[in-house]
Amino acid sequence: MRSVVFAYSDVGYVCLEYLLDAGADVAAVFTHADDPNEEIWFRSVRALAEARGLPVFTTERFDHDGWVERLGAMNPDFLFSFYYRRMLPTAVLETARRAALNLHGSLLPKYRGRCPVNWVLINDERETGVTLHHMVAKADAGDIVAQRRVPIADDDTAYTLYGKQTAAAIDLMRTTYPHLCDGSAPRIVQDPAAATYFGGRRPADGLIDWSQSARQIYNLVRAVTHPYPGAFTHWQGSQLMIWRAQIADAGPSELPPGTVAGLDDGVVVQAGAGRLRFLRVQSAGGEECDAAGWARDHGIGVGSRLA
């Protein structure tokens, strides 16, 4: 079967690698140029494609330069989108003779949209997964072909959870691709009444709201820690990044939210309900360090206020 692959990030890398190792005829690979403002922690789809002798393209506009016609001339049986960051227009999807399929990082119809690996942690979910589905004009709404479930541990970060999803994606493709080729793969209509949708996230969305519970703040920290932009608060008007934290013993609750309640191997701070212990922090313009050392260096004591 001939395929055209749209891919980025580690999931894109491993899924493309699987197709090539499985003997798929990949006519072309489309990927993204790396953003110099983004921490690039994942393997390069471009490097893999070039090493395998495949033509590689980067374009953000498929309505220019005759891309639809060029794709049609490749006669693909399948289009695969593996964590590609742009929706493909209908005219592109229609160039696939058999199916245009996307791998999404959630158990659809839940968590349609952007950044599902971050949102499931923020929302304290206990399970997520990956879903291969048919692409249609509406984001993540097409019929489901296959899913793999992924448990979320209490100490998972977005990075560790992404690793679990990557392994699940490989397993899904190994099991499902042969059925796509022989025409036996199922099509399961999504229930729109069960769908949830979440939008993209910006670095500014990492601001800690101290009126929230310690659990909510902990979930934010682990959802956006490295390699993502991070959660942050302010100390004396300067930004303070919180890279690692844990929920502390509750203690008395008469302290205002954002007040330092104790110092031990970290900095214990009162939340709206419960307390959070910071373990790794980074001041504006400084290096990441352990929170206890930062507190000593900055004269932080019980009663100090973060905002």
C-alpha positions in Angstrom: 0.0 0.0 0.0 1.2 3.5 -0.9 1.1 6.1 1.9 1.8 9.8 2.3 2.8 10.6 5.9 2.3 13.8 7.8 4.3 13.5 11.0 6.1 15.3 13.8 7.5 14.7 17.3 8.4 11.3 18.8 5.0 9.7 17.9 5.5 10.8 14.4 9.0 9.4 14.3 8.1 5.9 15.7 5.0 5.5 13.5 6.8 6.5 10.4 9.6 4.1 11.4 7.1 1.3 11.9 5.5 1.8 8.4 8.9 1.7 6.8 10.0 -1.4 8.6 6.7 -3.0 7.7 7.4 -2.5 4.1 5.0 0.3 3.4 5.5 2.3 0.2 5.9 5.8 1.6 5.7 8.2 -1.3 6.5 11.4 0.7 6.8 12.8 4.2 5.5 16.1 5.4 6.8 17.5 8.6 7.3 20.9 10.4 10.3 23.1 10.6 11.5 23.1 14.3 10.6 26.3 16.2 13.8 27.9 17.6 11.7 29.1 20.6 10.6 25.6 21.5 12.6 23.0 23.5 13.2 20.2 20.9 13.4 17.1 23.0 12.0 14.6 20.4 13.5 12.7 17.5 13.5 14.3 14.1 11.0 13.0 11.5 13.0 14.8 8.8 16.2 13.1 9.8 14.6 9.7 9.7 12.9 10.3 6.3 16.1 11.6 4.8 18.1 8.7 6.1 15.6 6.3 4.5 15.8 8.2 1.2 12.3 9.7 1.2 11.3 13.1 -0.2 10.5 15.4 2.7 8.4 18.6 2.5 7.5 21.4 4.9 4.6 23.6 4.0 1.9 25.2 6.2 -0.3 26.0 3.2 -1.7 23.3 1.0 -3.9 25.7 -1.0 -0.8 27.1 -2.7 1.8 25.8 -5.2 -0.4 23.0 -6.5 0.0 20.7 -3.5 -3.4 19.1 -3.9 -2.5 18.1 -7.4 0.9 17.0 -6.5 -0.5 14.8 -3.7 -3.1 13.4 -6.0 -0.4 12.4 -8.5 1.3 10.4 -5.8 -1.8 8.1 -5.8 -1.7 7.3 -2.1 -3.9 4.6 -0.7 -3.5 6.1 2.7 -2.8 9.5 4.3 -1.4 9.2 7.8 -1.2 12.1 10.2 0.9 11.3 13.2 1.0 14.2 15.6 1.1 16.6 12.7 0.2 20.1 14.0 -2.0 21.3 11.3 -5.5 20.2 10.2 -5.4 19.0 6.6 -8.0 20.5 4.3 -10.7 18.4 2.8 -9.1 18.5 -0.7 -6.0 17.0 0.7 -7.9 14.2 2.5 -9.7 13.3 -0.7 -6.4 12.4 -2.4 -6.4 9.2 -0.4 -7.9 6.3 -2.3 -8.7 4.3 0.8 -8.5 6.4 3.9 -7.0 9.5 5.5 -6.2 8.7 9.1 -5.0 10.6 12.2 -3.5 9.4 15.4 -4.7 11.5 18.3 -3.4 11.5 21.9 -6.5 10.8 23.8 -9.4 8.3 24.0 -11.8 10.0 21.6 -14.4 11.3 21.8 -12.9 12.7 25.0 -10.2 15.4 24.7 -10.6 16.4 21.1 -8.4 19.4 20.2 -5.0 20.5 21.3 -2.6 19.5 24.0 -4.5 16.4 25.3 -1.4 15.1 27.2 -1.3 18.3 29.2 -5.1 18.6 29.7 -5.6 15.1 31.1 -3.1 15.8 33.8 -4.5 19.2 34.6 -7.9 17.6 35.0 -6.6 14.8 37.2 -7.6 12.0 34.9 -6.6 8.4 35.7 -6.5 7.1 32.2 -5.9 8.4 28.7 -4.7 6.7 25.4 -4.3 7.1 21.7 -6.9 6.8 19.0 -6.5 6.2 15.2 -9.5 7.7 13.4 -10.6 8.8 10.0 -10.0 12.5 9.3 -13.0 14.7 8.4 -13.5 18.4 8.2 -14.2 18.7 12.0 -11.2 18.2 14.3 -10.9 14.7 15.8 -14.5 13.8 14.9 -14.1 11.0 12.4 -14.9 7.3 12.8 -12.6 5.4 15.2 -10.5 2.6 13.8 -8.6 1.6 16.9 -7.6 2.7 20.4 -5.1 1.9 23.1 -5.7 2.7 26.8 -2.9 4.2 28.9 -3.0 4.4 32.7 -1.9 7.7 34.3 0.2 7.3 37.5 0.1 9.9 40.2 3.7 10.9 39.6 3.4 11.0 35.8 4.4 14.3 34.1 3.5 15.2 30.5 6.9 13.9 29.5 6.5 10.5 31.1 2.9 10.2 29.9 3.9 11.1 26.4 6.4 8.2 26.5 3.6 5.8 27.5 1.5 7.1 24.6 4.4 6.6 22.2 4.7 3.0 23.2 0.9 2.6 22.8 1.0 4.2 19.4 3.6 1.7 18.1 1.5 -1.2 19.5 -1.7 0.2 17.9 0.0 0.5 14.5 1.5 -2.9 14.6 -1.9 -4.5 15.3 -4.0 -2.2 13.1 -2.0 -1.6 9.9 -2.4 -5.1 8.5 -6.2 -4.8 8.9 -6.2 -1.4 7.1 -4.3 -3.1 4.2 -6.7 -6.0 3.9 -9.8 -3.9 4.4 -10.9 -5.6 7.7 -10.3 -2.6 10.0 -13.5 -1.4 11.8 -15.1 2.0 11.7 -16.8 3.0 14.9 -18.9 6.2 14.8 -18.1 8.6 17.6 -20.8 9.7 20.0 -20.9 13.5 19.7 -22.8 13.8 23.0 -19.8 12.2 24.8 -17.2 14.5 23.1 -15.2 17.1 25.0 -12.9 19.7 23.4 -9.9 21.5 24.7 -7.9 24.3 23.0 -4.2 25.1 22.8 -2.1 26.3 25.7 0.3 29.3 26.1 3.2 29.7 28.5 1.1 32.3 30.3 -1.4 29.6 31.2 1.1 28.2 33.6 0.4 30.9 36.2 -0.5 29.3 39.6 -3.8 30.4 41.2 -3.2 30.0 44.9 -6.9 29.9 45.6 -7.0 26.4 44.0 -6.4 23.3 46.0 -2.9 21.8 46.4 -4.0 18.9 44.2 -5.0 21.2 41.4 -1.7 23.2 41.6 0.3 19.9 41.7 -1.5 18.7 38.6 -0.7 22.0 36.8 3.0 21.7 37.7 3.4 18.1 36.5 1.3 18.9 33.3 3.6 21.7 32.1 7.0 20.9 33.6 10.0 20.1 31.3 10.0 20.0 28.3 7.0 22.3 28.4 7.2 26.0 29.5 6.4 25.3 33.2 4.2 26.5 36.0 5.1 29.8 37.8 4.3 32.2 40.6 5.9 35.5 41.6 8.2 36.4 44.5 8.7 40.1 45.1 7.5 40.9 41.6 9.7 38.5 39.7 8.7 35.2 38.1 9.5 32.0 39.9 9.2 28.8 37.9 8.1 25.7 39.8 9.5 22.6 38.0 8.8 19.9 40.6 6.4 19.7 43.5 4.5 17.3 45.7 1.5 17.5 47.9 2.4 18.1 51.5 0.6 17.3 54.8 -2.4 19.6 55.1 -1.6 21.3 58.4 -3.8 24.1 59.8 -5.6 26.2 57.2 -5.7 29.6 58.7 -2.8 30.9 56.6 -3.8 32.9 53.4 -3.2 31.1 50.1 0.3 31.6 48.8 1.9 31.9 52.2 5.0 29.9 53.0 3.9 27.5 55.8 7.2 25.6 56.4 10.7 24.9 55.2 12.2 21.4 55.1 13.7 19.7 52.0 11.5 22.1 50.0 9.3 25.1 50.4 5.8 24.3 51.8 3.1 26.7 50.6 -0.5 27.1 51.7 -3.0 26.6 48.9 -6.7 27.2 48.8 -7.1 23.8 50.3 -4.1 21.8 51.5 -0.4 22.6 51.0 2.1 22.1 48.3 5.9 21.4 48.6 8.1 22.9 46.0 11.2 20.8 45.3 12.8 22.4 42.1 12.5 26.1 41.2 14.1 28.7 39.0 14.2 32.4 39.5 14.0 34.8 36.6 17.4 34.9 34.8 18.7 32.2 37.2 19.5 28.5 37.0 17.2 25.7 38.1 17.9 24.7 41.7 16.5 22.9 44.7 13.8 24.9 46.4 15.4 24.7 49.9 18.6 26.3 48.6 16.6 29.0 46.8 14.7 29.7 50.0 18.0 30.1 52.0 19.6 32.3 49.4 16.5 34.6 49.2 15.7 34.8 52.9 12.4 33.0 52.6 10.8 32.2 55.9 7.5 31.1 57.3 5.0 33.8 56.5 6.6 34.9 53.2 4.0 35.5 50.5 4.0 34.3 46.9 1.6 35.7 44.3 
